[in-house]
């Protein structure tokens, strides 16, 4: 495949590129420093260095700026160029390196906070999953664990690691598709791999990881269609698999339609690919039609559809989406700096932006808050992030010699924020401090969001046997329970018993509550579990009494231990 022709680059163009890059990186560093030093969680995607050790906070912010310095960049650029040239000389070797890098990161930095999208409760939602998701995240791990003698958790980690490796393979495929080499190829690969999407493979047993992989593949197919009028077959298969995994895959419909229209050209002989891909999509819809009906009915019952409650909600959600974009694609602010001569078709760009707009304006914000449920954007926006990485790669390719000068800084701008985020989630204490800041600092979240976050902290502290901290978090959740009414969000068939002016009935005991009813109060943990679960079922006084009993038991146990 022929690479793009490189224009002659004048010195003034190189100086302009470096100056623009320096200004952008300096602004980003100052914003991140301000977000880390000023109390508040407005820009939670930018303040991850706040929860790191002070000794590495400032160096982490300055790395991209240091790598832009002439002597440093000149020493690193030859190695980066040699690595990028592998995509042309030995593409499978380059893909293997990218896959190994992505897999190693998620293995070394597993999520131990378990806050994103309620990692700890994801296994309880299997009854609402699609068959392929159920097979990937439940049936297959348990069958392999029985056959190989491994735990289901270990099998799930291997599965997630392989999906992260697929991310690396797709990064190499993007550089090959665009005909990139040298520093531009490395930057495009890094643009695909590094971002918050890697967190989907570090512990979350839900389908957004597979959606991110398939959405990335769709984005690459769209660029293939734009350049060569091919890719409809692979794109159709990817879209069909996504439809069998999660209902949000419907948001891929605009980009798949654009691929089909682009490949259905009179001058091409690839119309059969469009037909076969469309047949696969239709078959996936027929197979999963009952699952879609059930899932959409569930969404309507919980009020997920419709315009947000107020303009303030839209404004706050817009700030959250800005955080999500910077978390999932750290290179987005650099798109204007590295301008590409190869323009992306406007309809293709709009088809990749539309899913994010639908999630922002067409749905109401999550009961848990988008700080916790930001992962819903990973799959829907993954084609857009492919366009960002490809556009920056093409822009660097067109700048010729100047690409090597700025490539190290661009790589650091993608890698460092991602590693800081993963590192914060891999350390439970840092992750808990981040959640605590989210519920106690500005902007003041709703009682709903704060109550659920405190309840999460209570549950995680119990898992770690840190009962005094669990008592404190659980009491705060119980104090907020009268205002956030968790039974309204969790069990719409019953109402909160303390709701004024309504004819209500208590929630029946769920399968999670029945074991608690059989527990005796002889131990500390049953008291805490009862206190943690009572707010979920509108038993506010029971929660308070249970936490008092737990605290008394804890003090008594501590006295007995000291006496012994």
MOSUL-V216620 format. One record per backbone hydrogen bond with DSSP energy under -1.0 kcal/mol. CO is the residue of the C=O (numbers start at 1). NH is the residue of the N-H. E is the energy in kcal/mol with one decimal. If there is no record, write none. Layout:
co & nh & e
CO & NH & E
CO & NH & E
This chain:
co & nh & e
10 & 14 & -1.8
11 & 15 & -2.7
12 & 16 & -2.1
13 & 17 & -2.2
14 & 18 & -2.4
15 & 19 & -2.6
16 & 20 & -2.5
17 & 21 & -2.4
18 & 22 & -2.5
19 & 23 & -2.4
20 & 24 & -2.3
21 & 25 & -2.7
22 & 26 & -2.3
23 & 27 & -2.4
24 & 28 & -2.5
25 & 29 & -2.5
26 & 30 & -2.4
27 & 31 & -2.6
28 & 32 & -2.6
29 & 33 & -2.4
30 & 34 & -2.8
31 & 35 & -2.6
32 & 36 & -1.7
33 & 37 & -2.0
34 & 38 & -2.7
43 & 46 & -1.4
47 & 50 & -1.6
48 & 51 & -1.2
49 & 52 & -1.4
53 & 56 & -1.7
53 & 57 & -1.1
56 & 60 & -2.0
57 & 61 & -1.5
58 & 62 & -1.8
59 & 63 & -1.3
62 & 66 & -2.7
63 & 67 & -2.4
66 & 69 & -1.5
69 & 73 & -2.9
70 & 74 & -2.6
71 & 75 & -1.2
72 & 76 & -1.5
73 & 77 & -2.7
76 & 80 & -2.0
77 & 81 & -2.6
78 & 82 & -2.4
79 & 83 & -2.1
80 & 84 & -2.3
81 & 85 & -2.0
84 & 87 & -1.3
85 & 88 & -1.0
85 & 89 & -2.3
86 & 90 & -2.5
90 & 94 & -2.0
91 & 95 & -2.4
92 & 96 & -2.2
93 & 97 & -2.1
94 & 98 & -2.2
95 & 99 & -2.8
96 & 100 & -2.6
97 & 101 & -2.2
98 & 102 & -2.2
99 & 103 & -2.4
100 & 104 & -2.5
101 & 105 & -1.8
102 & 106 & -1.7
103 & 107 & -1.6
104 & 108 & -2.3
105 & 109 & -1.9
115 & 118 & -2.1
118 & 121 & -1.5
119 & 122 & -1.2
121 & 124 & -1.5
122 & 125 & -1.3
125 & 128 & -1.8
126 & 129 & -1.4
130 & 134 & -2.6
131 & 135 & -2.4
132 & 136 & -2.4
133 & 137 & -2.7
134 & 138 & -1.4
134 & 139 & -2.1
135 & 140 & -3.1
138 & 142 & -1.9
139 & 143 & -2.5
140 & 144 & -2.8
141 & 145 & -2.3
142 & 146 & -1.8
143 & 147 & -1.9
144 & 148 & -3.1
145 & 149 & -1.4
151 & 155 & -2.1
152 & 156 & -2.3
153 & 157 & -1.9
154 & 158 & -2.1
155 & 159 & -2.4
156 & 160 & -2.4
157 & 161 & -2.3
158 & 162 & -2.2
159 & 163 & -1.8
160 & 164 & -2.1
161 & 165 & -2.2
162 & 166 & -1.9
163 & 167 & -1.4
164 & 168 & -1.5
165 & 169 & -2.2
166 & 170 & -2.3
167 & 171 & -1.8
168 & 172 & -1.9
169 & 173 & -2.0
170 & 174 & -2.1
171 & 175 & -1.7
172 & 176 & -1.8
173 & 177 & -2.6
174 & 178 & -2.1
175 & 180 & -2.6
182 & 186 & -1.5
183 & 187 & -2.4
184 & 188 & -2.0
185 & 189 & -2.1
186 & 190 & -2.5
187 & 191 & -2.2
188 & 192 & -1.2
189 & 193 & -2.2
190 & 194 & -2.4
195 & 198 & -1.8
196 & 199 & -1.7
197 & 200 & -1.6
198 & 201 & -1.8
199 & 202 & -1.3
202 & 111 & -2.8
204 & 206 & -1.3
207 & 211 & -2.1
208 & 212 & -2.1
209 & 213 & -1.9
210 & 214 & -2.7
211 & 215 & -3.0
212 & 216 & -2.1
213 & 217 & -2.1
214 & 218 & -2.2
215 & 219 & -2.2
216 & 220 & -2.2
217 & 221 & -2.3
218 & 222 & -2.1
219 & 223 & -1.7
220 & 224 & -2.3
221 & 225 & -2.5
222 & 226 & -2.1
223 & 227 & -1.8
224 & 228 & -3.1
225 & 229 & -1.5
231 & 235 & -2.3
232 & 236 & -2.3
233 & 237 & -2.3
234 & 238 & -2.5
235 & 239 & -2.5
236 & 240 & -2.4
237 & 241 & -2.3
238 & 242 & -2.2
239 & 243 & -2.1
240 & 244 & -1.1
242 & 245 & -1.4
242 & 246 & -2.0
246 & 249 & -1.5
247 & 250 & -1.7
248 & 251 & -1.8
249 & 252 & -2.1
250 & 253 & -1.7
252 & 256 & -2.2
253 & 257 & -2.6
254 & 258 & -2.1
255 & 259 & -2.0
256 & 260 & -2.3
257 & 261 & -2.4
258 & 262 & -2.4
259 & 263 & -2.2
260 & 264 & -1.5
263 & 265 & -1.7
265 & 268 & -1.4
270 & 274 & -1.0
271 & 275 & -1.9
272 & 276 & -2.6
273 & 277 & -2.6
274 & 278 & -2.5
275 & 279 & -2.1
276 & 280 & -2.0
277 & 281 & -2.0
278 & 282 & -2.5
279 & 283 & -2.5
280 & 284 & -2.1
281 & 285 & -2.1
282 & 286 & -2.2
283 & 287 & -2.6
284 & 288 & -2.1
288 & 292 & -2.4
289 & 293 & -2.2
290 & 294 & -2.2
291 & 295 & -2.7
292 & 296 & -2.9
293 & 297 & -1.8
294 & 298 & -2.0
295 & 299 & -2.3
296 & 300 & -2.4
297 & 301 & -2.3
298 & 302 & -1.5
299 & 304 & -2.5
300 & 303 & -1.1
304 & 364 & -1.9
310 & 314 & -1.6
311 & 315 & -2.4
312 & 316 & -3.0
313 & 317 & -2.9
314 & 318 & -2.2
315 & 319 & -1.8
316 & 320 & -2.1
317 & 321 & -2.9
318 & 322 & -2.2
319 & 323 & -2.0
320 & 324 & -2.7
321 & 325 & -2.8
322 & 326 & -2.1
323 & 327 & -2.2
324 & 328 & -3.1
325 & 329 & -2.3
327 & 196 & -1.6
329 & 332 & -1.9
331 & 334 & -1.6
332 & 335 & -1.6
334 & 338 & -2.1
337 & 339 & -1.4
345 & 349 & -2.3
346 & 350 & -2.5
347 & 351 & -2.0
348 & 352 & -1.2
349 & 353 & -1.5
350 & 354 & -2.3
353 & 357 & -1.7
354 & 358 & -2.4
355 & 359 & -2.3
356 & 360 & -1.9
357 & 361 & -3.1
358 & 362 & -2.2
362 & 306 & -1.8
369 & 372 & -1.3
369 & 373 & -1.7
372 & 117 & -3.5
373 & 376 & -1.6
374 & 377 & -1.9
375 & 378 & -1.2
377 & 381 & -2.3
381 & 385 & -1.7
382 & 386 & -1.5
383 & 387 & -1.8
384 & 388 & -2.0
385 & 389 & -2.4
386 & 390 & -2.8
387 & 391 & -2.7
388 & 392 & -2.3
389 & 393 & -2.3
390 & 394 & -2.6
391 & 395 & -2.2
392 & 396 & -2.5
393 & 397 & -2.3
394 & 398 & -1.9
399 & 402 & -1.7
400 & 403 & -1.7
402 & 406 & -1.5
403 & 407 & -1.9
406 & 410 & -2.1
407 & 411 & -2.6
408 & 412 & -2.2
409 & 413 & -2.1
410 & 414 & -1.2
411 & 415 & -2.8
412 & 416 & -2.1
415 & 419 & -2.5
416 & 420 & -2.3
417 & 421 & -2.1
418 & 422 & -2.5
419 & 423 & -2.5
420 & 424 & -2.2
421 & 425 & -1.8
422 & 426 & -1.8
423 & 427 & -1.2
425 & 112 & -2.2
425 & 113 & -1.4
427 & 431 & -2.7
428 & 432 & -2.8
429 & 433 & -2.1
430 & 434 & -1.9
431 & 435 & -2.1
432 & 436 & -2.8
433 & 437 & -2.3
434 & 438 & -1.7
435 & 439 & -1.7
436 & 440 & -1.3
437 & 441 & -2.1
442 & 41 & -3.9
446 & 450 & -2.6
447 & 451 & -2.8
448 & 452 & -2.1
449 & 453 & -2.0
450 & 454 & -2.6
451 & 455 & -2.1
452 & 456 & -2.0
453 & 457 & -2.3
454 & 458 & -2.4
455 & 459 & -2.2
456 & 460 & -2.6
457 & 461 & -2.6
458 & 462 & -1.7
459 & 463 & -2.0
460 & 464 & -1.7
461 & 466 & -3.1
462 & 465 & -1.8
466 & 470 & -1.8
467 & 471 & -2.7
468 & 472 & -1.8
469 & 473 & -2.4
470 & 474 & -2.9
471 & 475 & -2.4
472 & 476 & -1.8
473 & 477 & -2.0
474 & 478 & -2.3
475 & 479 & -2.3
476 & 480 & -1.7
480 & 483 & -1.6
480 & 484 & -2.2
481 & 485 & -2.0
485 & 488 & -1.7
486 & 490 & -2.9
487 & 491 & -1.8
491 & 494 & -1.7
496 & 499 & -1.9
510 & 514 & -1.8
513 & 517 & -1.5
514 & 518 & -1.1
524 & 528 & -2.0
525 & 529 & -3.0
526 & 530 & -2.5
527 & 531 & -2.3
528 & 532 & -2.5
529 & 533 & -2.4
530 & 534 & -2.0
534 & 537 & -1.2
534 & 539 & -2.6
535 & 538 & -1.4
538 & 540 & -1.1
539 & 543 & -1.9
540 & 544 & -2.0
541 & 545 & -2.6
542 & 546 & -2.5
543 & 547 & -2.4
544 & 548 & -2.1
545 & 549 & -2.7
546 & 550 & -2.6
547 & 551 & -2.6
548 & 552 & -2.6
549 & 553 & -2.6
550 & 554 & -2.6
551 & 555 & -2.5
552 & 556 & -2.4
553 & 557 & -2.9
554 & 558 & -2.5
555 & 559 & -2.2
556 & 560 & -2.4
557 & 561 & -2.4
558 & 562 & -2.5
559 & 563 & -2.5
560 & 564 & -2.2
